[in-house]
Amino acid sequence: MTRTIYRNGFLAQNGQKIAQELCVEDGIIAAIAPHIDCTDAMVVDLDGKTLYPRLIEEHSHGAACLDFSVDDSQGIDKLIAFYRANHVGTIFPTLMTDSTEKMCAQLDEVVKSAKRCPEIKGIHVEGPFLSLEYKGATPQQYMQMPNLATAEKLLEHGAGLLKLVTIAPELPGALDVVRFFVRNGVKVNLGHTGATYDQTMACLDAGADGFTHTFNGMRLMHQHELGAGGCAMLSDAYCEAICDGRHLNEHTVALLKKVKGLDKLILITDSMMAAGMPDGEYRLGSLDIVVVDGDARTKGEDSRAGSTLLPWDGVKNFARFTGLPLEAAILPMTKSPAQRFQLNTGSLEAGRFAEFFIE
């Protein structure tokens, strides 16, 4: 048994910064206390710094010139290593809408990588059952009406790792597909949607429990028709938020935080391969993308195409937009998604995986 004790610093725990020591035994947090016996243990002096739980990213398409929807398992391994170096302990590689055959083949590649990379604790498939009107940077030729044949193939190739799917609730057949995924242990987000209040609430009643990149790619609230955007705030569902200052301005982020609290808000990057890279021309799945001043847009259509945001930068932006200290601002990218997906990580507590970083 290997024991490591972290002392002389702080722990970011439940939104507070506390002066405690932490003991790790064989990759698990064994104890947290004011003082822990260091006999037969390696001691790490934090020198006044803080231990933060590693971040959970439920929605990323890529970074470092690599793309989860395109690269093979070896490329995905490199992408996971990049995220590992950027404070991420859990990631759900997010696949773009493509042909059913390509999406299934790419699921196979992610599953291969997951066998080597424990950071991959799930997969998110964004589509292919999305609204044409709100498709954003989604290739139109691969969009489908919801159907169980495709849903069954995605579930099969996900091999137990498919944990999240994004669906537009107004499409014919959406309710049946939502129920299918929920029945098989897959969470459902509602997104890329022009759904009305009734259509949105019907899918929430059927088991969907989240919204993809809230307020982006969805019908917004009107005083006479809440739409998907209004339902995101009214319901108890989880709301993803991209805190890059482009997809949502700081006041909108503050509103989301006030309405949803920290436990039903999930920070994401929705990043694409240009994250961590200079401006230039890139790809997002099958689409050509141009990045200028860090803003990614589809070539020719000028739709915003994900972000170039890195996860820890998103947390720091959230802290700045809301006035929260980092130890609280980190909760929607740690504790909240861990709670949603029942992950044994995302917080500094005895019995949790020892997934943390020093800052």
N, C-alpha and C positions, 0 to 999 in steps of 0.2 A: 504494500500500500504506500502510495506517495502522498505526503501532506505538504501543503503550501499555505503559509499564513501571510495575509496582507495587513499591514499595520501602519500607523503614523500618517493616516490620511482620512478620507471621508468616503461614505457609501451613498450613492443616489438610490434611495429606497422609498417607494410609495410617495414620490413627489417631494421628498425632503432630503436634505443633505445631513447625514448623521456621522458623528465621530465614533465609529466602531471598528473592530477587527473582523476579518472574514477568513475562514479556513476552508480550503478545498482538499477533498480526498478523492483521488481517482476520478477526476473530472466532474465531481458533484460538490455543490456547496454543502459543507458538513455542519458549519456552525457560524453564527454571527453573535458577537458578544463584546463588551468593553475590553476584555483581556482574555486571550486564548493561550494556553500552555504551548510553547513552541518546541518542546522536547521532540527530537527526531523529525523536525519539520524544516523545510526551507522557508526563510523569511524574506518577503519582498517589502522594502521600505517605500511607501508611497510618497514620502517627502512632501506631505501636504496636498497632494493631488487627490482626485476623486475617481472612484470606480463607478462606471456606468454600465448597466446591462447592454449587451450588444443589440443592435437594431434589428427589427423584423421588417422586411420589405415584401409586401404582398403583391406589388404591381410594378415590375420593371421589365422592359423589353431588351435592355442591353446597356452596354457602356464600353469604354476602352476599345472602340472600333470592332466590337463583337456583338452578335445579335442572337438571342435565344431562339428566334424563329428561323434562323438560317444556318448557324454554325453547327458542326458535328459535336459529339460528346467531348472530344479533346479541346475544342474551342470553348465549349461551355465550362470545362474545368478551369481554363485560363480566366474566364469571366468571373467565376466564383472566387478565384484567388484574388482578383481585383477587388471584389466586394469585401472579402475577408480583410484586406488591408485597409478598407474604408469603414471599419467598425460594424459591419453587418455580420450577424450570427445566424440569421435565418432569411432565406429568400425563396419566393415563389416565382420561378421563371415564368414570364407571361408571354404566351404565344399570340401572334397576330392572326387575324382571319386570313385563311389561304384556302387552297383546295382541300377537301377532306383528306385526300391521300397524303398531301404534304403535311398537314397538321398532325396526322397520325404518325407519320415517319418522324416528325420532329419531337413528338411526345416520346417516341422510342429513344431518341438521342438524349433527351433530358433524363429519362429513367436510367440510362446507362451511366450518365455522369453522377446521378444521385447515389449510386452504389459506392462512389469514391469520395463524394463531397457531402458531409453531413449537414452542411448549410442548406441544402435543398430538402426542405421538409414538406413541400407541396408544389403544385403547379397551378397556374391560373391561365385559363383559356378565355381570351377576350373575343367572343364571337363563336361561330359565324352568324349567329341569329341576332342581327342588329338592324336598326332602322336606316333606310336609305337616306332619309332627310337629315338625320343626325349622325351620319357615318364618320364624319371627321376624316382622319387619315386611315381609312379602311378601304382596301381595294374592292370596288363595287362588284367586279365580276365573280368574286368568291363568296359573296353574301348569300345566305340561304334563309328560307322560311324554317321556323323551328320544326324539327321532325325527330322522331325517336330513333330512326336508323342511324343518323349521324351522331346523335347523342350517345347511343350504345357503342359506336366505334371509338369515340373520344374517351369514354369511360374505360373501355377495354385496353386501349393503348396507354392510358394514364397509369395502369398497373398499380392501383391503390394510392398513387401520388396526386391524382387530380383532386384538388381540394376546393377550387373556386372557378366558376364560370360566369361570364357576363352575358346577359340576355336583355333584349328589348321587350317589355311586357305587352305592348300593343299588337305584336305580330300574331297572326292566326297560329294556334298550336302552342303558344308560349306556356300556357298554364300546364299542359301535359308534360312539357319538357322540364319546367321548374319542378313539378312534383316528382318526375323521374330522378332528377339529380339529387334532390333532397332525400328521397327514399334511399338512395345509394351513398349517402354520407358526403355529398358534395355541396358546399355552400353556393348560393346564387346571389350575384350582384345584379342590379338593374342599371342599365346604362346604354349610351348611344340610342336614346329613346325620345320619341315624341308623345309618350303615353299621357293619358288623362289621369285625373285623380282615381276614377273607378278602375281603370286598367292597372294602374300601379298598385293600388291597395289589394286588388284581387291576387296579384302575384305575391305580395307580402303575406297575405292570408294563406297562400299555398305553400309558404315556407321560405321564400326569398328573404334575406335578412341584411342586405347591404346595397350601397349605391356606388357605382364606379365613377371615379374622379368627379365628385359632386359639383353640380352647376355647369360642368363642361360636357358638351355633347348630350344635352338633354333639354327637354321643354321646361322652361322656367315658370315660376309662380306668377299668376295673374290674380287680381283680387276676386275674379269670378270663377277661376279654374286653377286649382293648386298645381296641377301637372306633376311630373315626376320630381322636379326641383322642390316644390312645396311639400310633397309627401316625404321627401328626404328629411326635412326638418320636423314635420309633424309626427312622423312615426318613431318607433324605438329602434329602427334599423341602424346599422353602422354606416358611416359616411366617410369615404375616402376623400382626402384633400391634398392637392399638389401645392406645396408652399414654395413656389419659385418666384412669386411676385408677378407672374405673367398670367397664369391660368386663373388665379384668384388674387384680387388685391388685398392689402392688409386688413381693410375694414370688413371684407367678406369673410376672411379667415377668423377674425375676432367674433363676427356674428355666429359662425358655425360653432366656434368653441363655446360661446355663451349658450346656444340652444342645445347642442349635443353633449356638452360637458367633455371631459377628457376620456371617459371610458367608452363612448360610442363614436369617437372620432379616430380615424386611422390615417396617419400621414403616409403618403406614398411619393415616389418620384415620377412614375410613368416615364422613366428615362429610356432613351434609345442610344444607339451605339456612339453618338457624339458626346455623351457624358464623359467628362474627364479628358476631352479632346479639344483641339482648336476649331475655330469656325471653318466651314468648308462644305463639300458635298458628301453625303452619306446615303445609307439605305435604311429603311425601316421595313423589315420583311421584304415584300416585293416592290416597295415604293421608293422612288428617288426623293431625297430630302436635301434641302439647302439650309445651312445654319449660319445666321448672321447675328453677331452680338449675342451669341448663346441661345438665340431663339430658333427652334427647329420648325420648318414649314415644308409641306409637300411641294415639290417642284411642279409648277404649272397651275396647281389649284390654290395654293397659298393657304391651305388649312394648317393649323398648328398640329404638329406631328410629335406628340410626346414632349419630353423635356430633356434638357442637358443637366438636370439637377442631380447632385449627389446626396445620399441620405442624410449624413450628418449636417450638411449645409441646410437641408430642409428643416431639420430640428432647430437649428440656430435661427433660421428665418421665422419659424413658428414662435420661438421665444421672443423675438424682436417684435413681431406683429401683435402679440397678445400681452406683452409685459411680464410673461412668466419667467422664472429662473429655469436654467437648463434641466435641473433635476425634476421639474414638473413638466416642462415642454417635451421631454423625451417619452412621456407615458403613452401618447397616441402612436408611437412607433416601437413600443415595447410591450407594455402591459396590456393595452387594448387588443392588438391583434393576437397576442398569446391567449387571452381570454376567449376571443371569438373562435379560434381554432384548437383550443385546449392543448396548447403547447407547453412543455415543461421547461420553459425558458421565459425571457422577457422581464424578469425581476430578480433582485438579489434576495433570495430567501433560501433557507435550509431545504435541501432536497431537490432544488432546481439544478439544471445543467450550469456548470461554471463557465458561462459565456458572457464575458464582460471585457471592457477596455478601460484604459487609464487615460485621463485627460486633465 
